[in-house]
Amino acid sequence: MHKDTVERLERFYDAVPRDSARAEEHGGLVLFVREGAGWPFYARPRLDAATPPTLADVAAVRERQRELGLPEAFEWVHEINPDLLAVARSAGLAALEAPLLVLDPAALPEPATLGDVPVRLLDPADPDFAAAVAAHRAIAAVGFSAPGTDRGPAGPAERDAALNELDVAALDEEQARIADGRRLSALAGTPEDGALASGMAMRVADVAEIAGVATLPVARRRGLGAAVTATLARALLKAGTDLIFLSAGSEEIARVYLRVGFRRIGTACIAEPAPVVP
């Protein structure tokens, strides 16, 4: 990877959680602990660590995560911390090696050429904003419960069953982050079927990560995930973002993003306790 790109990615990874979490340092690792409600964060290698994270560092963080009732989750870029994969596995963690991709803006297609369903960005001024945010989260819950790109039976009925009413604090946070440009969210759908695919982007200055792109299994293989990704990427470029990246859950999923103009530059590792075999 290009040195400048690596450094910018690392600064981004470190900055995003600090917006809503406190940082606890444990040797070569930093654990981000969310303040208040919301999706829990993870531990990552410290930006300023003089030495790579050790097995003792991993053990200390896991003990602290258990103490706080947090998932025992770790994330890092393999090319930056190549020794951490073996350390994590020796600690009993299972690691996903996810393709890490960066956008080539010149290769970004028009969203309308990718899917057969319109895509819109969520706007806090819209009267249906709360319902759209709830649909976004419900699609993610249904989509990620059936990983991959294969079609399946789960569709609008399962999405509607997964809908949860948002509390005021969660909705206010979403509104504030979209309003000041730190977050973008998108939905693809039709009046007949409602929202079928969703995705989001997190932005810090001129770097952004696209994440959480999900499609209801019944609507897969129609280019909706690609169209959502391209819509978010175009909006980010228009806002002045010049480094846009994402991590794909598998090589199969990465091929969807290659169609949108993303190019692989490395591997993002996500580690958690290995499942217990009965």
C-alpha positions as CSV (number, residue, x, y, z in Angstrom):
1,M,0.0,0.0,0.0
2,H,1.1,3.6,-0.6
3,K,2.5,5.1,2.6
4,D,0.3,8.2,2.5
5,T,-2.9,6.1,2.0
6,V,-1.9,3.8,4.9
7,E,-1.3,6.7,7.3
8,R,-4.6,8.3,6.3
9,L,-6.6,5.1,6.8
10,E,-5.0,4.6,10.2
11,R,-5.8,8.2,11.3
12,F,-9.4,7.6,10.1
13,Y,-9.8,4.3,12.0
14,D,-8.6,6.0,15.2
15,A,-10.7,9.1,14.8
16,V,-14.1,7.6,14.1
17,P,-14.7,6.0,17.5
18,R,-13.3,8.9,19.4
19,D,-16.4,11.0,18.4
20,S,-18.6,8.9,20.7
21,A,-16.4,6.7,22.8
22,R,-13.6,7.0,25.4
23,A,-10.2,5.4,24.6
24,E,-8.5,3.1,27.1
25,E,-4.9,2.1,26.3
26,H,-3.7,-1.4,27.0
27,G,-0.2,-1.8,25.9
28,G,-0.1,-1.7,22.1
29,L,-3.9,-1.7,21.8
30,V,-6.5,1.0,22.4
31,L,-10.1,-0.1,23.4
32,F,-12.9,2.2,22.4
33,V,-15.7,2.2,24.9
34,R,-18.9,3.9,23.7
35,E,-20.4,6.5,26.0
36,G,-24.2,5.9,26.1
37,A,-26.4,3.8,23.9
38,G,-25.3,2.5,20.5
39,W,-23.4,-0.1,18.6
40,P,-20.3,-1.2,20.7
41,F,-16.8,-0.5,19.3
42,Y,-13.7,-2.6,19.2
43,A,-10.0,-2.5,20.1
44,R,-7.3,-1.5,17.6
45,P,-3.5,-1.1,17.6
46,R,-2.5,2.2,19.0
47,L,-1.3,4.8,16.5
48,D,1.6,5.8,18.7
49,A,2.6,2.4,20.0
50,A,6.4,1.8,20.0
51,T,6.0,-2.0,19.6
52,P,3.3,-4.2,18.1
53,P,0.5,-5.5,20.2
54,T,1.4,-8.6,22.2
55,L,-0.4,-11.7,23.4
56,A,-0.5,-10.1,26.9
57,D,-2.1,-6.9,25.4
58,V,-4.8,-9.0,23.7
59,A,-5.5,-10.9,27.0
60,A,-5.7,-7.6,29.0
61,V,-8.2,-6.1,26.5
62,R,-10.4,-9.2,26.4
63,E,-10.5,-9.2,30.2
64,R,-11.6,-5.5,30.2
65,Q,-14.2,-6.2,27.5
66,R,-15.7,-9.0,29.5
67,E,-15.7,-6.7,32.6
68,L,-17.6,-4.1,30.7
69,G,-19.9,-6.5,29.0
70,L,-18.6,-5.7,25.5
71,P,-18.0,-8.0,22.6
72,E,-14.4,-9.3,22.5
73,A,-13.8,-7.6,19.1
74,F,-10.5,-6.5,17.5
75,E,-9.9,-4.8,14.1
76,W,-6.7,-3.8,12.2
77,V,-5.1,-3.6,8.8
78,H,-2.9,-6.6,8.2
79,E,-0.3,-4.8,6.1
80,I,0.2,-2.3,8.9
81,N,0.3,-4.8,11.7
82,P,1.2,-8.1,10.1
83,D,2.2,-9.9,13.3
84,L,-1.2,-9.3,15.0
85,L,-3.0,-12.1,13.0
86,A,-0.8,-14.8,14.5
87,V,-1.1,-13.2,18.0
88,A,-4.9,-13.1,17.8
89,R,-5.1,-16.7,16.6
90,S,-2.8,-17.9,19.4
91,A,-5.2,-16.1,21.8
92,G,-8.0,-18.3,20.6
93,L,-9.6,-15.6,18.4
94,A,-11.0,-16.3,14.9
95,A,-10.1,-13.7,12.3
96,L,-11.9,-12.7,9.2
97,E,-9.5,-11.5,6.5
98,A,-11.6,-9.0,4.6
99,P,-10.5,-7.5,1.3
100,L,-9.7,-3.8,1.8
101,L,-10.6,-1.7,-1.2
102,V,-10.1,2.0,-2.2
103,L,-12.2,3.8,-4.8
104,D,-10.7,4.9,-8.1
105,P,-13.0,7.9,-8.8
106,A,-12.3,7.7,-12.6
107,A,-13.9,4.2,-12.6
108,L,-17.0,5.1,-10.7
109,P,-20.1,4.4,-12.8
110,E,-23.4,6.2,-12.7
111,P,-25.7,4.6,-10.0
112,A,-28.6,4.4,-12.5
113,T,-26.6,2.0,-14.7
114,L,-26.1,-0.5,-11.9
115,G,-29.5,-1.4,-10.4
116,D,-33.2,-1.4,-11.4
117,V,-34.4,0.5,-8.3
118,P,-34.0,4.2,-7.4
119,V,-31.6,5.1,-4.6
120,R,-32.0,8.1,-2.4
121,L,-29.9,9.7,0.4
122,L,-31.6,10.1,3.7
123,D,-32.4,13.8,4.6
124,P,-33.3,14.8,8.1
125,A,-35.7,17.4,6.6
126,D,-37.9,14.7,5.0
127,P,-41.1,13.9,6.9
128,D,-40.4,10.2,6.7
129,F,-36.8,10.5,8.1
130,A,-37.5,8.4,11.2
131,A,-39.2,5.7,9.3
132,A,-36.3,5.7,6.7
133,V,-33.7,5.3,9.4
134,A,-35.7,2.4,11.0
135,A,-36.0,0.7,7.6
136,H,-32.3,1.2,7.0
137,R,-31.4,-0.6,10.2
138,A,-34.0,-3.4,9.7
139,I,-32.6,-4.1,6.2
140,A,-29.1,-4.4,7.7
141,A,-30.4,-6.8,10.4
142,V,-32.1,-9.1,7.8
143,G,-29.4,-8.8,5.2
144,F,-26.5,-9.6,7.4
145,S,-28.3,-12.5,9.0
146,A,-28.0,-14.2,5.5
147,P,-24.4,-13.4,4.4
148,G,-23.2,-13.5,0.8
149,T,-24.8,-12.5,-2.4
150,D,-27.2,-15.4,-3.1
151,R,-30.9,-14.8,-3.4
152,G,-33.1,-16.0,-0.6
153,P,-36.7,-15.9,0.7
154,A,-36.3,-13.1,3.2
155,G,-37.9,-9.9,2.0
156,P,-40.2,-7.0,3.0
157,A,-42.2,-9.1,5.5
158,E,-39.0,-10.0,7.4
159,R,-37.8,-6.4,7.1
160,D,-41.0,-5.1,8.6
161,A,-40.8,-7.7,11.4
162,A,-37.3,-6.4,12.2
163,L,-38.4,-2.8,12.5
164,N,-37.8,-1.2,15.9
165,E,-38.9,2.2,17.1
166,L,-35.9,4.5,17.5
167,D,-35.4,6.3,20.7
168,V,-35.1,10.1,20.6
169,A,-31.4,10.1,21.3
170,A,-30.6,7.7,18.5
171,L,-32.6,9.7,16.0
172,D,-31.1,13.0,17.2
173,E,-27.6,11.5,16.7
174,E,-28.4,10.3,13.2
175,Q,-29.8,13.7,12.3
176,A,-26.8,15.6,13.7
177,R,-24.3,13.4,11.9
178,I,-26.0,13.6,8.5
179,A,-26.5,17.4,8.9
180,D,-22.8,18.1,9.6
181,G,-21.5,15.6,6.9
182,R,-20.1,13.0,9.2
183,R,-22.5,10.4,8.0
184,L,-24.5,9.6,4.8
185,S,-27.2,7.0,4.6
186,A,-28.9,5.6,1.5
187,L,-31.9,3.5,0.7
188,A,-32.9,1.8,-2.6
189,G,-36.6,0.9,-2.9
190,T,-39.9,1.2,-4.7
191,P,-43.3,2.5,-3.7
192,E,-44.7,-1.1,-4.0
193,D,-42.1,-3.0,-2.0
194,G,-40.6,-0.2,0.2
195,A,-36.9,-0.2,0.9
196,L,-34.9,-3.1,-0.4
197,A,-31.3,-2.2,0.1
198,S,-29.4,0.2,2.3
199,G,-25.9,1.5,3.2
200,M,-24.0,4.2,5.0
201,A,-20.8,6.1,5.0
202,M,-18.7,7.6,7.9
203,R,-16.6,10.7,7.0
204,V,-13.8,12.4,8.8
205,A,-12.4,15.4,6.9
206,D,-11.5,14.1,3.4
207,V,-11.5,10.4,4.2
208,A,-14.7,8.2,4.3
209,E,-15.6,4.6,4.8
210,I,-18.6,3.0,3.1
211,A,-20.1,0.3,5.4
212,G,-23.2,-1.7,6.2
213,V,-24.3,-2.1,2.6
214,A,-27.1,-4.7,2.7
215,T,-29.8,-6.0,0.4
216,L,-32.8,-8.1,1.4
217,P,-32.1,-11.6,0.1
218,V,-35.2,-11.7,-2.1
219,A,-33.9,-8.6,-4.0
220,R,-30.3,-9.7,-4.5
221,R,-28.7,-10.1,-7.9
222,R,-30.3,-6.9,-9.2
223,G,-27.4,-4.5,-8.6
224,L,-28.9,-2.8,-5.7
225,G,-25.9,-3.0,-3.4
226,A,-23.7,-1.7,-6.2
227,A,-26.1,1.2,-6.8
228,V,-26.3,2.1,-3.1
229,T,-22.5,2.1,-2.9
230,A,-22.1,4.2,-6.1
231,T,-24.7,6.7,-4.8
232,L,-22.8,7.1,-1.5
233,A,-19.5,7.4,-3.3
234,R,-20.7,10.1,-5.7
235,A,-22.1,12.1,-2.8
236,L,-18.9,11.8,-0.9
237,L,-16.8,13.0,-3.8
238,K,-19.2,15.9,-4.3
239,A,-18.6,16.8,-0.6
240,G,-14.8,17.0,-1.2
241,T,-13.8,13.5,0.0
242,D,-10.8,12.2,-1.9
243,L,-10.1,8.9,-0.2
244,I,-13.1,6.5,-0.1
245,F,-12.6,2.9,1.1
246,L,-14.5,-0.1,2.3
247,S,-14.0,-3.7,3.6
248,A,-15.8,-6.5,1.9
249,G,-17.0,-9.5,3.9
250,S,-15.6,-12.0,1.4
251,E,-13.9,-12.3,-2.0
252,E,-17.4,-12.9,-3.5
253,I,-18.7,-9.7,-2.1
254,A,-15.6,-7.8,-3.1
255,R,-16.4,-8.5,-6.8
256,V,-19.6,-6.4,-6.3
257,Y,-17.4,-3.4,-5.3
258,L,-14.9,-4.0,-8.1
259,R,-17.8,-3.2,-10.5
260,V,-18.2,0.1,-8.8
261,G,-14.6,1.2,-9.2
262,F,-13.0,0.0,-6.0
263,R,-9.5,-1.6,-6.2
264,R,-8.0,-3.9,-3.5
265,I,-5.1,-2.4,-1.6
266,G,-4.8,-4.8,1.4
267,T,-6.6,-6.8,4.0
268,A,-8.7,-5.7,7.0
269,C,-8.8,-8.1,9.8
270,I,-11.7,-8.5,12.2
271,A,-11.2,-10.9,15.1
272,E,-13.5,-12.3,17.8
273,P,-13.6,-15.4,19.9
274,A,-13.7,-18.6,17.9
275,P,-17.0,-20.5,18.2
276,V,-17.2,-23.2,20.8
277,V,-17.5,-26.7,19.1
278,P,-19.7,-29.0,21.2
